[in-house]
Structures are given as C-alpha cells and as structure tokens.
Amino acid sequence: MANTPQSKKRARQSEVRFAVNKARRSRIRTYLRKVEEAIASGDAAAAKAALDAAQPELMRGVTKGVLHKNTASRKMSRLSSRVKALNA
C-alpha cells in the first residue's frame, strides 16, 4: 500500500494511465477485428478499407506506448499480405 504522498500520487496516475491504455488497446483490437471479418467475408474492397483505417490506429498505439513498434509492424505486414491475397 502506498504510504508517502508521492507514492499515493503515482498510484493514482497509474490507475488513470491503465484506464487510458486499456481503452486504446481495445480500440486497436476492434479495428483489427474489422479487418479480420472483412478478410473472412472475402470482400477485398471492404478489407482494404478496414486495413487503411486500422493502420493509423496501430501506429498511434506505438507512439503512445501501448504496443511495441515491431509488434505493430508485424501485424500490419501479415494483414496486408492477407488482404493482398484476396485481390489475387
């Protein structure tokens, strides 16, 4: 349990950051799920649109410290290749 004023403040800040990061992570997952659903439906145009919408959200997660840069790049690469395969 936090005892000093500074540790109490850090605990409060930690709770706020946790809530913000949780919301951001959830939003990113929603965008990724939309891409997955579009790929599963076989609609290339919808998949491309969903991927274009998901890309900035993923990268924003990187700049905000929610995701590692390589993780976001890997997810984008794998999704991009699957969307590209729909067109072929």
Beta strands, then each sheet from edge to edge (+ up, - down):
end
